[in-house]
Amino acid sequence: MQFFLHRDGRLHVESVPLDAIAARFGTPCYVYSRAALEASFRAFTAALAGREHLVCYALKANSNLAVLGVLARLGAGFDIVSGGELARVIAAGGDPRKVVFSGVGKSAAEIRQAFEADILCFNVESAAELERIERLAAEHGRLAPVSFRVNPDVDPKTHPYISTGLKENKFGVAFEEALPLYRRAAASRSLRVVGVDFHIGSQLTETAPFVAALERILELVDALAREGIALHHLDLGGGLGIRYRDEAPPPVAEYLGALLGRVGTRSLKILLEPGRALVGNAGALLTRVEYLKPGAEHNFAIVDAAMNDLLRPALYDAWHDIVPVAARSGPTRCYDVVGPVCETGDFLGHARDLAVEEGDLLAIMSAGAYGMSMSSNYNTRARAAEVMVDGASVHLVRERESVQSLFALERTVP
Ligand SMILES: *Cc1c(COP(=O)(O)O)cnc(C)c1O
């Protein structure tokens, strides 16, 4: 289903034309489709029907409270990587008892915060972290629920910056270390072993690496069962890719079908941690052309969004489709679409054939994941507004930042 569509020559999100959003809220502006978000969440839960499951949205992909609230109302759990994200889940009305806490550097304060909130599980990433959780749990009279993030040492065949399941990565515990760690946790009076998890990378477009990882994890699950350490849940992580350009990731049902087939009749609740696959194609970044600058080597379309708003092109050389909001009939020209930031790496797209004029609106597509959540104030640029469309309704879900707020916490010295 398409939620961003041209109708009568204007790009719409659901029933709302994007030019109306730009007129009302200005640019740059992130625009999300509630229907798209709900549809992608339901694709996951439908594929898991018939099994005990919990889809824990990885909110680092997009942590706007409106996004969290919509998913929470559909019954989502959440995968967090910081105490800040836990606070967001609670502020958005999410249930902390459906929260799994990932990340290699959980601080003592964050661990205590998670005890207070009574989260579902700590996804433990090292022996040292296990020790810290155990000590704090003992101090606070808690029985801390733990899962180990096990590194299956599988090559996910994605960008090296977003590959996380290889031996050389900082994430998770080595496969060989897992069994002794489980024995230790199972013997502790302050820890309760509840599950196992893995997450091998992001923007994966094939099922095979997930299956390879799962098969290793299932070896471990079975070895644990033989020792009398029965797990309650199996967390398959996130990482399913989306189509940005011409990628063909497997449909959710196919990807999950393959994984659930391997799990077979083992009685394990299935957890998932999708981020990008839920929100990536539910959002676009709306921007306006400030200047056209023809050149001998390149023509530039200079727009009012920049790498501080959407870092993925600069960081990963990632592709985002760039679509004029109002189609023009004139001839196209090849443009580098760039922002105002003082870096050569500040681009949103290279070599795009566009028929555009100064003042035109462009939509940078597939920007719902790792867009706003990775944005910064570089060049003292106020962050974009965020809007969520719901049918014919438009909700401002984050105000554009004021410039004053950017240095409100700073002081000059005498
Ligand atoms: C980032 C992350 C996810 C989500 O990854 P996506 O590729 O966005 O699905 C899930 N689990 C963990 C532990 C992560 O770090």
The ligand as an SDF file (V2000), in Angstrom:
LIG
                    3D

 15 15  0  0  0  0  0  0  0  0999 V2000
   19.2180   -0.5530   16.0860 C   0  0  0  0  0  0  0  0  0  0  0  0
   18.7600   -1.7890   16.7110 C   0  0  0  0  0  0  0  0  0  0  0  0
   17.5730   -2.4010   16.2940 C   0  0  0  0  0  0  0  0  0  0  0  0
   16.7580   -1.8910   15.1380 C   0  0  0  0  0  0  0  0  0  0  0  0
   17.4280   -2.0310   13.9420 O   0  0  0  0  0  0  0  0  0  0  0  0
   16.6660   -1.7520   12.5570 P   0  0  0  0  0  0  0  0  0  0  0  0
   17.7010   -2.0670   11.5420 O   0  0  0  0  0  0  0  0  0  0  0  0
   16.2660   -0.3340   12.5410 O   0  0  0  0  0  0  0  0  0  0  0  0
   15.5110   -2.6800   12.5040 O   0  0  0  0  0  0  0  0  0  0  0  0
   17.1560   -3.5260   16.9620 C   0  0  0  0  0  0  0  0  0  0  0  0
   17.8630   -4.0380   17.9880 N   0  0  0  0  0  0  0  0  0  0  0  0
   19.0120   -3.4850   18.4170 C   0  0  0  0  0  0  0  0  0  0  0  0
   19.7310   -4.0920   19.5430 C   0  0  0  0  0  0  0  0  0  0  0  0
   19.5010   -2.3460   17.7860 C   0  0  0  0  0  0  0  0  0  0  0  0
   20.6480   -1.8170   18.1970 O   0  0  0  0  0  0  0  0  0  0  0  0
  1  2  1  0
  2  3  1  0
  2 14  2  0
  3  4  1  0
  3 10  2  0
  4  5  1  0
  5  6  1  0
  6  7  2  0
  6  8  1  0
  6  9  1  0
 10 11  1  0
 11 12  2  0
 12 13  1  0
 12 14  1  0
 14 15  1  0
M  END
$$$$
